[in-house]
């Protein structure tokens, strides 16, 4: 690593922390209000989508539910960076309102996502959330996006089948924890934190998701819940995960070849989609539009990322390395990814 590169890395990190270090405290009022409103909109819109007689109302409510659920699920990212004493009870409330009912408990992200921020793992084969898409054939992008549509099947198998079997058959349990308990995009990644899988919090989430999936299935089979409700939930969840996969495709440049990257290169491999773009509010909610800034300062709560970004833009020169991480919108960013995939083949 050159002296100039090292200096640039230290300079960016130092400047960012000097400018925004006062923004690292989470605001409980913002978190709790956002979660409550998001959960309320999610469940009300789902109720309308699953029961409305009018196809128009059902479709409109379904679209609202996809976006609201996406925002709700996106809080799982915040949970991994929040200490329990930052917001007492918030992890539990999120799992009750969103995580367990939608078969996406926080166990799938806690203990996994933090590895993505490890400086010696990022962009390597040991990173659970990195896949060098830019070095793959363009067709692999279609597979990458399309597989997200199967998420309802995957979560049902994980919690409705593997969970109960794993409690009876140790090898199944080991497989379920290592290979089926992480929201990852690196197909070679396997969890090794088996002690975490024996913790009360993990077991409560896992058993809760297992019993919820069996209860819904049983009530539907018994005719007490219309199958339309189950099908609507599956479709909404599928579209939500597809939308998240679209965002994931442009969250990084995906150019690394597996070598350990310098911190500045890790930052530049990540993407911000700041204002004046408006649509990221929908497709990159809960601060995900500031993904590069998040990698620079992982402890910033989502509600302060926009403030920190504005401070950095105002304080740093227009040609500063910080501005090189920006993309204008989703479609242009996807276009650049496809161009890199074609160029690198």
C-alpha positions, 0 to 999 in steps of 0.5 A: 500500500502506497504512502499516498493511499494510506494518507488518503484513507486516514484523511477521509476517516479522520475528516468524517469522524471530526465532522460527524462524531456528534451524530452517533447517538440513536434517537429512541423517539425516531426509532420507535415512531418509525417502527410503529408507523411502518408496522401499522401500515404494513399490516393494514395494507396487507389486510386490504390486499388479502381481503379486498373485493376490488382488484384495484384496491388489492393491487394498490394495497399490495404495492403499499405493503411491499414498500412498507414491509421492505422498510420494516425488514430493513430495520434488521440492518440497524439491529446489527449495529445497535447495542441492546442498551441503545434502545432497550426492547427494540430488538424484541419489538421488531421481531414480534411486529415484523421479523418472526411473522414474516419469517425473517427474525434478526438471527438471520443477520445478527452475527453475520452482517458485522463480518462484512465490516471487518477490514480483513474480510471485506470483498474476500471469500470470507465476506458473507455479503460480497460476491464479485458480480462485476467479474461475472457474466451478465447472465449471472445478474439475472440469476442473482436477482431472480433467486430472490423471488424464491425467498418465501420457499426458502424461509418456509423450509428453514423455519417450518422444516429444518428448525423442528428437524434440527432439534431432533437430528444434530447433523440437520441442526448443524447444517441449518445453523451453518448454511441456512441461517444467514442473509448472505450473498456469498454462496461459500459462506458458512456460519461458525458461531454455534454458541450463538445458536444456543442463546435464549434470544436465538432459540426464542426467535427460531421457535417463534418462527417455526410455530408461526409457520406451522400455525398459519399452514394449519389454519389454512389447511383447516379452512380457517384462513383463506388460501388467498391470505397465504398466497398474498403474503408469499407474493408480497414477501417475494416482491419485497425481497426482489426489490431488496436484491435490486438495491443490493446489486447497486450497493457496491461496485463488486469489482474486487477479485478476492484480495484484501482491500485497502480501507479507502478502496473498500469505501470506494467499492460502496455506493451512496445515492444521495439527494436530489434523487427522490426514489431511494427513499422507497428502494433504499430505505432506513439509511441504505441510500448512504451505504458508502457513508455507512461503511465509513462510519458504521455507528451512525444511526440511520436518521443521522446519515443524511445530516452527516452526508450534507456536512461532509459535502459542505466541508470537503472539496467537490473533487474529494474521494468522498464524492466518488462513491456516488450514483445518481439513481437505481437504473443508471447504477444498474447500467454501470454494473452491466457495463462493468460485467461486459467489460471485465469478461 
